[in-house]
Amino acid sequence: MTTIDEYVAGFAEEPGYLDHAAFGPVQTAVLEEQRVLGHIQEHMRFGAMETLDEQDARVRAVAARLVRRREDQVVSQTATTPGLLHTAFGLTGGVLVAADEYPSLPLALASAASATGGRVQPVVIESGAGWLTPDLIRERLSDDVTAVALSLVDWRTGYLADLAAIRDVIGDRLLIVDAIQGFGIVDAPYEVADVVATGGQKWLHAGWGTGFTAFSDRALERVKPALSGPHGTTGWPIDVPSVRPAAAAFAMSRVDPVSQARLAVSLERLTAVGVAAVQERIADRVDRIIDIADEFGLPVESSRDPPRACRDRRPPTRRRTAHGAHRGDAQPRRHRDRSSRRGAGVCVRVHHGRDAGHVPRRVHLVRHDGLTPALRARRCSASCGAERS
Ligand SMILES: Cc1ncc(COP(=O)(O)O)c(C=O)c1O
């Protein structure tokens, strides 16, 4: 068992880095694993191939534990999107999906719809409908809907879907989850989902080129593999190829064993510390940041107050969605809100190391409790040595 402090010690990211929704700085152990496997690939001594071959089973074993599935229900992928594409192309019937999802899901379903001549039918929740609460999903279900596809954590607001409640609402339909914005930091009931797809480049800190997809037995029965390549089939070159059993069918070509090893070591470290411990540490940090933001009236886009924020967060109208409906030109709010941060009473200063060139060494956030704007500005420059920015 690893303590949370030991786990944290395995990261070397710059203090103040907060863009994990885009990319999680790669862990030290992951880089070390890459170096070792790279060395093996460089020399390819006798037995090297076996070591490379072992990485697929290694990553599936630890991934299966985390999503509470069997190893044969998990297939290695290079990212989240390929797993969603494999799934989308194998579905039949209506699939409920929100236009405001990150494009991976809606695009996969739109492509599947046109390629299958309508066997797959996206049933789209229009842009601006709000978060995917169980109530909203219940409202939009019809008898034609055979599957519901959504993100565990919304890519723009951090809204965490209630998988267990959604499962209650949708009954026997397939529940397809794009988990990447929460995998590794949310102790979610993955066992209620039928498909869980993630990449390892965000909260798993394993770098790009990593990922896996896990299927329930029900999903393996109902989702027909449509994109299996040489690695997802067997029998060739002598017999007519047939798809491999269970999740292994949802594979095209071989996934790089070095990236499998990178993801495996990240998942092994996560298992040793426990997702709950990581979730607790991050929740604590987020609370602190939100407290400071609240104190200075900074807009916070979080799911802490669903009913109010759900109305406030209604995405702007006239926006282009992944389904191609042209609805205008609005930028995501997280970009637009940058300017308002400038006017707020928080001093943010980037500290540079002596010999680090332009590389930021530290970001300093200073609270100015109950001060007038003028005093805030003075205290800001005194404590940070810089004007408010
Ligand atoms: C919710 C969501 N799904 C999918 C992706 C794309 O993931 P990948 O590059 O692993 O396919 C992202 C990337 O930001 C995302 O936020």
The ligand as an SDF file (V2000), in Angstrom:
LIG
                    3D

 16 16  0  0  0  0  0  0  0  0999 V2000
  -14.4340   13.8310  -22.6810 C   0  0  0  0  0  0  0  0  0  0  0  0
  -13.3280   13.5530  -23.6580 C   0  0  0  0  0  0  0  0  0  0  0  0
  -13.4160   12.4790  -24.4560 N   0  0  0  0  0  0  0  0  0  0  0  0
  -12.4480   12.1700  -25.3290 C   0  0  0  0  0  0  0  0  0  0  0  0
  -11.3310   12.9690  -25.4460 C   0  0  0  0  0  0  0  0  0  0  0  0
  -10.2930   12.5740  -26.4560 C   0  0  0  0  0  0  0  0  0  0  0  0
   -9.5260   11.5850  -25.8900 O   0  0  0  0  0  0  0  0  0  0  0  0
   -8.4870   10.7140  -26.7480 P   0  0  0  0  0  0  0  0  0  0  0  0
   -7.5020   11.6680  -27.3270 O   0  0  0  0  0  0  0  0  0  0  0  0
   -7.9070    9.8130  -25.6900 O   0  0  0  0  0  0  0  0  0  0  0  0
   -9.2490    9.9790  -27.7640 O   0  0  0  0  0  0  0  0  0  0  0  0
  -11.1870   14.0930  -24.6440 C   0  0  0  0  0  0  0  0  0  0  0  0
   -9.9930   14.9480  -24.7610 C   0  0  0  0  0  0  0  0  0  0  0  0
   -9.9320   16.0320  -24.2310 O   0  0  0  0  0  0  0  0  0  0  0  0
  -12.2240   14.3950  -23.7230 C   0  0  0  0  0  0  0  0  0  0  0  0
  -12.1550   15.4570  -22.9260 O   0  0  0  0  0  0  0  0  0  0  0  0
  1  2  1  0
  2  3  1  0
  2 15  2  0
  3  4  2  0
  4  5  1  0
  5  6  1  0
  5 12  2  0
  6  7  1  0
  7  8  1  0
  8  9  2  0
  8 10  1  0
  8 11  1  0
 12 13  1  0
 12 15  1  0
 13 14  2  0
 15 16  1  0
M  END
$$$$
